[in-house]
């Protein structure tokens, strides 16, 4: 698997992403699809915002007593015959998983989609120790063949085009006829299903993630659209659940609240095709299921976030809505972010888990348009937390020297109002003089901007100059309602 570096490689990753024609074609194809579906799904539920509020409040209350809920969850899992393992770090999680696999005599492990396994590097670790992991989610399977990591939380292969998938299948499935027809999407899907079907019966161990852990019942919950998660956990003799500690919710009712938000925010569905609750190993009268049930709870820095300025990030339910609506992610894709979690949520979570020293570029990869916070089902204030990381970066003197000098110069200038007004007025006049057709193709100290777009020249005088002359903007008028429109309950006509 390819693991990029976030700090010293981010700028290079971005340049490579912008120059990658296949990637740009894939991103253009996906752009807007998630957005439109999410908007339609949310609009169909009049109480959608109220559900968001309820889920936020529930999660905040859970985080306030996180240790107690985790202990309650462990008791319930144990009562059902399962085993809970506590992993403080990714290294601990890898060691626990390997020990379970070795005791089971595993040579092959089937895996459902799990971002925690990516965070811990489970695939590489198992392969180095002689155990073959097989991704059973179609998107994950495709990127495994390509030797890549996911570029999106819910659509890991969103960056891959159909011709690239076709090429990978022909290389990986060399035992199939070379002249077979792989032109249609249905033929690719059928081939993947047939190949993976054999893998389900070969694995001794199945690994899945968990969208939620329910303290009331000791159950783990996964949501999928392919059914691969169910097969990965029910057919092997051993089932391992990998989950981070903040995934716990108190009750089944709380879980149902989150489920009403999750699929609508992620894929625009009312519910995922499969929503599976797992509880312990197979019982005497059960027709199928694992003989052993293990839950590996990963901390990896999350407990340090509790009670701090980034605790709100622990409400994240991994729906991907923030990255679907982010203009930066839509342009560069997920791999440019360099680690497991891309987009706005990654720009906050990655520094919290790896340190701002290793990921200082990520909180700066934002336009601060606010769309991520607007659509987040758990109402996570992502822009505010990115600003907090930027402040920490500056305070620790991690910001490049040129940026620090520029901010210092601007601060000094802003503290001298007359000089500031004169300088900005002179700059506006100079930029207008340099412009051609009202646009600037090259901008001093702004090559990063004008390398990919023209900069609009200032129009007219500065705001302060116009204000000093007594000019005021026209008062805003409310738009008239369309003919026949009725006022909503509680809304002003």
PyMOL commands that set and color helices and strands:
alter all, ss='L'
color gray80, all
select helices_A, chain A and resi 10-19+21-30+33-43+48-64+66-79+90-103+115-120+122-128+138-146+162-172+185-200+228-234+245-247+252-266+311-315+321-324+327-332+335-337+343-354+362-364+371-375+382-395+401-414+417-434+447-450+463-468
alter helices_A, ss='H'
color red, helices_A
select strands_A, chain A and resi 83-87+108-111+132-135+205-208+212-214+219-224+238-244+248-249+274-278+292-298+439-440+455-456
alter strands_A, ss='S'
color yellow, strands_A
deselect
rebuild
show_as cartoon
